[in-house]
Amino acid sequence: MRFEPFLLDQWIERKFSPEWKIEHDFSASSGPSWTLGELLALGGEESIEQLLRTPIVYPSAAGCAELRSAVAELEGASPDDVQIVTGAQEGLLAIFFAAAEPGANVVLPHPGFAPFTAVPRSFGLEVRQYHLRPENQFAVDVEEVMKLADARTALVLVNSPHNPSGAVLAETDRRALHDFCAGRRIQFVCDQVFHPIFHGPGTSTAATLPNATIVGDFSKALCLTGLRVGWIIDRDHDRLETYRDARTYFTVSNSPITEWLAVLAVRHRDEVYARARDFSAANLQRIESSWSSTSEIAWVKPQGGFTVFPWLRGERDTRPLCERLGARGILAVPGDCFDMPSHMRIGFGTEPQRFGMGFDRLCEELEAYFAERHRQSHHLNQLEPIASDAERAIHVR
Ligand SMILES: Cc1ncc(COP(=O)(O)O)c(C=O)c1O
């Protein structure tokens, strides 16, 4: 069994190597980060004392009772329906693991977060993808999803708000897909790690749907990537038990320290969400004011989350450009990490002043690149009548 290369994480990992000195990092998909001190300050002075008294032991594999209750309250669910996991990533691993019956298939979004396809493929599941098209605002075509499903479909997965496009699945479409799946005994999985960060009309949590499996976490909307805490919500307790069993083999449990911090974050979620919303709204406005007047960059305004997925007109593959940006201290994600090479992913969840400085630099670099490209093609056009293929190849390089 092999995983296909995780291009996104391989790319992001390069910022930790001495090869690049990244000054402006647009590679993250999460909201503004918190220090341990800032998080503890939300809980007041006694929180430090409480944390120091936490015994460093194995917590329950289901997640400690306080954390399951906190997540249940956040999602309007029952604590009995909550399974804590080590990041949403472990949640997805457990879900695909449980779905991996011989001959089964899974229906997933394209583009999408790479583990959506890499993990089921590695388990031998057939992957079927529905397409979120930029010309259709990256919206889910409900009919297309329904046509892909058949008697061997183990699950249909939706991701809203969506990584990388920021598209939001309308509640009516989500309900239609839920009911379609429920009627055919197909599991309906909603990855909503960016919920409830919206830049337009929002939706309710998918946990209101009686037959849905919800994947959520503390990394994205709750901005605490380094806690490595996530959750699955499922009213089907046979499935929940399978996930719990799988988890005891994968990671056993979280740490009582991170679980304690996660509870604190849920108690203070209003502050955490408010900072994430204020920062991302300001940054999105900054993007809008620059890109609305640029003909080379096409984009769809994200309706949620912290990433935008523009494409560059006339560019087939942004990886060389992203390499060049990386060498100049700017980290943007090439679209091939999402199997759409003419795109780039730009994260905009960071502190606005810092974001603004970096974004100005990014725009300058892009303008210089477009000007060079323009000069090159102009030069080529002039050469055209006399140039041989070999001469053209030299100029194209
Ligand atoms: C859509 C989506 N789901 C799940 C994850 C996994 O997040 P984590 O394991 O940090 O909770 C990510 C991370 O980028 C994501 O974008």
The ligand as a MOL file (V3000), in Angstrom:
LIG
                    3D

  0  0  0     0  0            999 V3000
M  V30 BEGIN CTAB
M  V30 COUNTS 16 16 0 0 0
M  V30 BEGIN ATOM
M  V30 1 C -10.8560 20.5800 4.0070 0
M  V30 2 C -9.8740 20.1080 5.0290 0
M  V30 3 N -10.2100 19.0530 5.8130 0
M  V30 4 C -9.3720 18.5770 6.7530 0
M  V30 5 C -8.1390 19.1680 6.9610 0
M  V30 6 C -7.2230 18.5990 8.0270 0
M  V30 7 O -7.0400 19.5250 9.0650 0
M  V30 8 P -6.4780 19.1480 10.4980 0
M  V30 9 O -5.9550 17.7680 10.4600 0
M  V30 10 O -5.4370 20.1840 10.7750 0
M  V30 11 O -7.6310 19.2770 11.4460 0
M  V30 12 C -7.7490 20.2500 6.1640 0
M  V30 13 C -6.4200 20.8680 6.3230 0
M  V30 14 O -5.9850 21.6950 5.5490 0
M  V30 15 C -8.6450 20.7320 5.1830 0
M  V30 16 O -8.3410 21.7810 4.3980 0
M  V30 END ATOM
M  V30 BEGIN BOND
M  V30 1 1 1 2
M  V30 2 1 2 3
M  V30 3 2 2 15
M  V30 4 2 3 4
M  V30 5 1 4 5
M  V30 6 1 5 6
M  V30 7 2 5 12
M  V30 8 1 6 7
M  V30 9 1 7 8
M  V30 10 2 8 9
M  V30 11 1 8 10
M  V30 12 1 8 11
M  V30 13 1 12 13
M  V30 14 1 12 15
M  V30 15 2 13 14
M  V30 16 1 15 16
M  V30 END BOND
M  V30 END CTAB
M  END
